[in-house]
Amino acid sequence: MIKRNPSQQRAIAHLSGPMMVLAGPGSGKTSVIVERTAYMINEGGISPSNILVVTFSRAAAKEMKERFLSFTGQQYTPVTFGTFHGVFYGILKQAYGFTAANILSDEEKFGILRELTLNYGGDLAEEGDFPEEIAREISVVKGNKIALEHYYSSCCPDEVFRQIYQGYREACQSRRKLDFDDMILYCYELFVQRKDILEAWQKKFQYILVDEFQDINQLQYDIVRMLAKPQNNLFIVGDDDQSIYHFRGARPEIMLNFTRDYPDAETVTLDVNYRCSGQILSAAMHVIGENKKRFSKKLSTPNQVGKAVQIREFQNPREEYLAVVSELRERMENGERLEDTAILLRTNQEAEGLVGALMERQVPFNMKEKLPNLFQHWICRNLLAYMHFAAGEKNRKYFLEFMNRPNRYISRDALSLSSVVSFEELKEFYKDKDWMCDRITTLETHLRVLKSLAPYAAINFIRKGMGYEEYLREYAEYRKIKPEELSEILDRLAESTKGMNSLEEWESYIEEYTEKLEEQARKAEQEREGVLISTLHGVKGLEYEQVYILNVNEGSMPYRKAVLEPAIEEERRLFYVGMTRARKQLALCYVRQQYEKKREPSRFLKEAGV
């Protein structure tokens, strides 16, 4: 048997009644859940078929079950290990006879949402990732039982959101399909309406263990509470300091109020971190200690003090990426493996320059999440359409892409059905409206100027001289996002054209980059070699020997969308998660400027006290 520390031991030996285990990073929480489950069966005489261990992902449930079987030396167990969705679907299956045919596939779901966006969302349909954003918001509304009239969308006008939401509900009902959130919603309604069914499941699951409890939403919690009655043998494990999924509906306050809901609950803190060196843990604790709404905890580590946390300054991101990549290249040449190194960023978009530098220096890498291709963004499509048209390709498809960006009030009816656009025909159509003819003449003049410009100058002219940036500002307001988000995409596109002389040169770079990205995605499916590139969200639960966190600047960390105190606290938790992935070496890097604008180092660097 592995020797456990006193707080681990106390949690493992807990048999009945509610208990909350506050498990800091690297404190062995999975082992505690596995060993407690075994202890309940072997020492407590509890029937394994009465135990439910529930977590959030299939991978976590599978790992938990495998570790339990390995620990107990069994081939099979009647203990239920599952995800919330899996367990609740099993309950619905029994009650209503649902089958796999009743489950809405992702493909169907996004097909419905794309269609509804076309119907109600106008320009939003151009955005490839908008359906994912709307799907997330629908999930938050359902999971936290929010009345539609009280929900204010953060990704589009409220009216548009409500229309899409209603349309989506109706489409699911007419097809007799359930999405993942419905499984939980229907399960809740079933338990409320059918006490006999609830009682049967209460008898079945008399002992409930919930992993990663900080990620729970209101509906999941309400069902778990119903299931746990009357004995309330509810054992929850989590870390309020690692609650980072607010955008998915997770509510850290549920964990913070657990002892209010269960006044007789015991609380145990797993306060020994077996992962990080002393220096890394100390810096991370300093950062998280700045949060006000948290359980206060002191973590210690038996590991060596180790190397100091590095804070590194660079002039701009390009310099930052090349410096890190050169170090990795050097380590590779010295025969070191890079698989135990991770480079972390706040968003996927920021990875593009880094990926470019890794490709340049031929350093192998794999990505935790698929990198969105900047050059497939609708803003890039708009710019390319402007440039192609200016170069003489008077194609209708290109013209429709930009004719009202900014709004020139040109109607589609003004275009003939011909695949080629004629300005003469347009002026003919508007001959009674002088002001429209003036607009069309101005556009012609602008396109002539555009023709003579290299890509970098062309993008700046479209943005400033032709009013495209103004259009983006209005669009950002409509989309309820910060205008900086869209102007940053313009910045990044302009950056990619530096030093290029022609549209052909830029397009061949785009083609090459896209090919490499696809090749990389294929490779990543087969083998995970080289350094890991991930967002901070993507590495939760993982650990690495060496970690670099890049762009630790205000606007990135904390992210510019985070304005109110609860959002800043979540950003701090996210940074803490990133810091505590590192076992022995941690480098926090920031830049002085980007896109010729000054950037401030993140407040989190100062808080780290390094």
Secondary structure, DSSP 8 states (H G I E B T S, - for coil): -----HHHHHHHT--SS-EEEEE-TTS-HHHHHHHHHHHHHHTT---GGGEEEEES-HHHHHHHHHHHHHHHT-S---SEEEEHHHHHHHHHHHHH---GGGB--HHHHHHHHHHHHHHH-GGGGG-TTHHHHHHHHHHHHHHTT--GGG---SSS-HHHHHHHHHHHHHHHHHHT-B-HHHHHHHHHHHHHH-HHHHHHHHHH--EEEESSGGG--HHHHHHHHHHHTTTT-EEEEE-GGG---GGGT--HHHHHTHHHH-TT-EEEEE-B-SSS-HHHHHHHHHHHTT-SSS-----B-SS---S--EEEEESSHHHHHHHHHHHHHHHHHTT---TTEEEEESSGGGHHHHHHHHHHTT--EEESS----GGGSHHHHHHHHHHHHHTT--BHHHHHHHTTSS-----GGGS-SSSB--HHHHHHHTTT-HHHHHHHHHHHHHHHHHHTS-HHHHHHIIIIISSHHHHHHHHHHHHTS-HHHHHHHHHHHHHHTTT--SHHHHHHHHHHHHHHHHHHHHHHHH---SEEEEETGGGTT--EEEEEE---BTBBTTBTT--SHHHHHHHHHHHHHHHTTEEEEEEEEEESEETTEE--B-HHHHHTT-
